[in-house]
Amino acid sequence: MTRSVGIAGCGVAGLALATLLRAQGWRVVIFDKLEKPAPIGSGLILQPVGLHVLDALGVGDGVRALGARIERLFGLSGTRVVLDVRYDALGARAPRGFAVHRGALFEVLYDRAVAAGVEIVSRREVVAACAGRFVFADGAESARFDLIVDALGMRSPLSTQPRLNLPYGALWASLDWVSGFDPAALEQRYQAARKMAGVLPIGRLSDGGGDKAAFFWSLRHDAREAWRGASIDAWKDEARALWPATAPLLDQIASHDDLVFAAYAHRTLASPLSRDVVHVGDSWHCTSPQLGQGANMALLDAYALALSFDRQGDLTTALAEYERLRLWHIRLYQSASWLFTPAYQSDSGAIAWLRDRLAAPVSRLWPAPQTLAALVAGQWGWPLGAMGDGRAGENTADS
Ligand SMILES: Cc1cc2nc3c(=O)[nH]c(=O)nc-3n(C[C@H](O)[C@H](O)[C@H](O)COP(=O)(O)OP(=O)(O)OC[C@H]3O[C@@H](n4cnc5c(N)ncnc54)[C@H](O)[C@@H]3O)c2cc1C
């Protein structure tokens, strides 16, 4: 008998899971609140573990073709190098990250899901779930499914645990790429941990346009109104003072509306299984993007859940296996993110001082370069190996 799954959320986790389950013969329906589901935000780095899942979906090469191959993460505080993580610390042929425009990633995943036969229903705001059905904002209910999944992201109304909003978020913009930056690096500049600017090459969209850069600027939630109230030129002066080379990027920003504020929050549910739904992606665990892992985690969740259904016929056993496969890796990365975030976004002068004068020099001593490269690549806790699939993405892939 054909099994059916209803997935709330047409983001990274929802689309990846839908395609994987469809390949196993499930009937799959995705619900999203947007008129036409679309990605919000600018760009992100897909780490080797996430790219491995995209390869399993058959879209890895398509994403790499649109993205920018990333060799290192590099940050300066004044003239002091305080961040320098290189993938080649794990070996010359170690897999690299690829940075992509969110729109490019979304389009590739969306087209793949539709081609696989996934049904996508838009303009459906999910507000609750009960007994295999979703309840929508207008009071209507979905059909009944054998399984319902919460892939609604950070602000999911189906995720019940309290969430901690982090004091800092960031302004983001997708701009045209300009010379003066390393096309294979995420670069950042800091003033203590109170100011941070970043430039990330994110490749291009499939519309034939040129290469893009994601520009971001760290901002406290409670400073947003003051930022909006002040002139955009005053803010540009501040950004240029921190990082003069950004001038041609800032020239592309005409008003406050050219920047989108992304709020960051930290939450980890004790289990991805609640009474009514199974959580994947940010609805289970979200955090600041300092370690660049959220989309990768979402892809790994989808992969682990589909793998568990492939291996276990019984629904309850499969869900227990899903939790076992992912829990350790998620706890590890949520803790690491919790630890590292204040070093780059906080009001603490002491933390920034320790970062610059203690952590940065130590990070250059063996085995720190390898350990940090493995952390960034998403390999701490060996997530694919735990699923019996450690070849690519963790060890020798030449991507
Ligand atoms: C600024 C920023 C930078 C980031 N950088 C990186 C990075 O470099 N690398 C990385 O791996 N990750 C990064 N992340 C994290 C990453 O974007 C997320 O972890 C990832 O998108 C989570 O995927 P998801 O599918 O769980 O949720 P989402 O991608 O948020 O998808 C949720 C979907 O649910 C829909 N939805 C929401 N509420 C409802 C509702 N009530 N009813 C119906 N539909 C609804 C939304 O429209 C959306 O389509 C970054 C995040 C931010 C904010």
The ligand as an SDF file (V2000), in Angstrom:
LIG
                    3D

 53 58  0  0  0  0  0  0  0  0999 V2000
   21.1410   35.1900    7.4130 C   0  0  0  0  0  0  0  0  0  0  0  0
   21.2890   33.7110    7.4130 C   0  0  0  0  0  0  0  0  0  0  0  0
   22.4490   33.1240    6.9250 C   0  0  0  0  0  0  0  0  0  0  0  0
   22.5780   31.7390    6.9080 C   0  0  0  0  0  0  0  0  0  0  0  0
   23.7220   31.1670    6.4120 N   0  0  0  0  0  0  0  0  0  0  0  0
   23.8300   29.8220    6.3610 C   0  0  0  0  0  0  0  0  0  0  0  0
   24.9890   29.1720    5.7880 C   0  0  0  0  0  0  0  0  0  0  0  0
   25.9500   29.8000    5.3470 O   0  0  0  0  0  0  0  0  0  0  0  0
   24.9930   27.8110    5.7180 N   0  0  0  0  0  0  0  0  0  0  0  0
   23.9350   27.0800    6.1730 C   0  0  0  0  0  0  0  0  0  0  0  0
   23.9920   25.8370    6.0760 O   0  0  0  0  0  0  0  0  0  0  0  0
   22.8470   27.6520    6.7300 N   0  0  0  0  0  0  0  0  0  0  0  0
   22.7680   28.9960    6.8310 C   0  0  0  0  0  0  0  0  0  0  0  0
   21.6680   29.5820    7.3950 N   0  0  0  0  0  0  0  0  0  0  0  0
   20.6120   28.7340    7.9780 C   0  0  0  0  0  0  0  0  0  0  0  0
   19.6920   28.1490    6.9340 C   0  0  0  0  0  0  0  0  0  0  0  0
   19.1810   29.1500    6.0680 O   0  0  0  0  0  0  0  0  0  0  0  0
   18.5350   27.4600    7.6280 C   0  0  0  0  0  0  0  0  0  0  0  0
   19.0430   26.6270    8.6350 O   0  0  0  0  0  0  0  0  0  0  0  0
   17.7300   26.6110    6.6500 C   0  0  0  0  0  0  0  0  0  0  0  0
   17.1480   27.4260    5.6550 O   0  0  0  0  0  0  0  0  0  0  0  0
   16.6510   25.8440    7.3920 C   0  0  0  0  0  0  0  0  0  0  0  0
   15.8660   25.1430    6.4790 O   0  0  0  0  0  0  0  0  0  0  0  0
   14.3670   24.7320    6.8310 P   0  0  0  0  0  0  0  0  0  0  0  0
   13.8820   23.9930    5.6500 O   0  0  0  0  0  0  0  0  0  0  0  0
   14.3440   24.0790    8.1680 O   0  0  0  0  0  0  0  0  0  0  0  0
   13.5780   26.0990    7.0050 O   0  0  0  0  0  0  0  0  0  0  0  0
   13.3330   27.2510    5.9430 P   0  0  0  0  0  0  0  0  0  0  0  0
   14.3390   27.1980    4.8620 O   0  0  0  0  0  0  0  0  0  0  0  0
   13.2100   28.4970    6.7610 O   0  0  0  0  0  0  0  0  0  0  0  0
   11.9040   26.9140    5.2810 O   0  0  0  0  0  0  0  0  0  0  0  0
   10.6970   27.0720    5.9920 C   0  0  0  0  0  0  0  0  0  0  0  0
    9.5370   27.1310    4.9850 C   0  0  0  0  0  0  0  0  0  0  0  0
    8.3210   27.1050    5.7210 O   0  0  0  0  0  0  0  0  0  0  0  0
    7.4230   28.1120    5.2290 C   0  0  0  0  0  0  0  0  0  0  0  0
    6.5850   28.4980    6.3700 N   0  0  0  0  0  0  0  0  0  0  0  0
    6.9690   29.0940    7.5160 C   0  0  0  0  0  0  0  0  0  0  0  0
    5.9260   29.2150    8.3610 N   0  0  0  0  0  0  0  0  0  0  0  0
    4.8580   28.6820    7.7350 C   0  0  0  0  0  0  0  0  0  0  0  0
    3.4980   28.4400    8.1080 C   0  0  0  0  0  0  0  0  0  0  0  0
    3.0290   28.7950    9.3140 N   0  0  0  0  0  0  0  0  0  0  0  0
    2.6860   27.8270    7.2290 N   0  0  0  0  0  0  0  0  0  0  0  0
    3.1290   27.4240    6.0070 C   0  0  0  0  0  0  0  0  0  0  0  0
    4.4070   27.6250    5.5940 N   0  0  0  0  0  0  0  0  0  0  0  0
    5.2610   28.2320    6.4490 C   0  0  0  0  0  0  0  0  0  0  0  0
    8.3400   29.2240    4.7220 C   0  0  0  0  0  0  0  0  0  0  0  0
    7.6620   30.0010    3.7340 O   0  0  0  0  0  0  0  0  0  0  0  0
    9.4970   28.4010    4.1360 C   0  0  0  0  0  0  0  0  0  0  0  0
    9.2580   28.0730    2.7800 O   0  0  0  0  0  0  0  0  0  0  0  0
   21.5340   30.9540    7.4330 C   0  0  0  0  0  0  0  0  0  0  0  0
   20.3690   31.5560    7.9270 C   0  0  0  0  0  0  0  0  0  0  0  0
   20.2530   32.9220    7.9260 C   0  0  0  0  0  0  0  0  0  0  0  0
   18.9890   33.5570    8.4900 C   0  0  0  0  0  0  0  0  0  0  0  0
  1  2  1  0
  2  3  1  0
  2 52  2  0
  3  4  2  0
  4  5  1  0
  4 50  1  0
  5  6  2  0
  6  7  1  0
  6 13  1  0
  7  8  2  0
  7  9  1  0
  9 10  1  0
 10 11  2  0
 10 12  1  0
 12 13  2  0
 13 14  1  0
 14 15  1  0
 14 50  1  0
 15 16  1  0
 16 17  1  0
 16 18  1  0
 18 19  1  0
 18 20  1  0
 20 21  1  0
 20 22  1  0
 22 23  1  0
 23 24  1  0
 24 25  2  0
 24 26  1  0
 24 27  1  0
 27 28  1  0
 28 29  2  0
 28 30  1  0
 28 31  1  0
 31 32  1  0
 32 33  1  0
 33 34  1  0
 33 48  1  0
 34 35  1  0
 35 36  1  0
 35 46  1  0
 36 37  1  0
 36 45  1  0
 37 38  2  0
 38 39  1  0
 39 40  1  0
 39 45  2  0
 40 41  1  0
 40 42  2  0
 42 43  1  0
 43 44  2  0
 44 45  1  0
 46 47  1  0
 46 48  1  0
 48 49  1  0
 50 51  2  0
 51 52  1  0
 52 53  1  0
M  END
$$$$
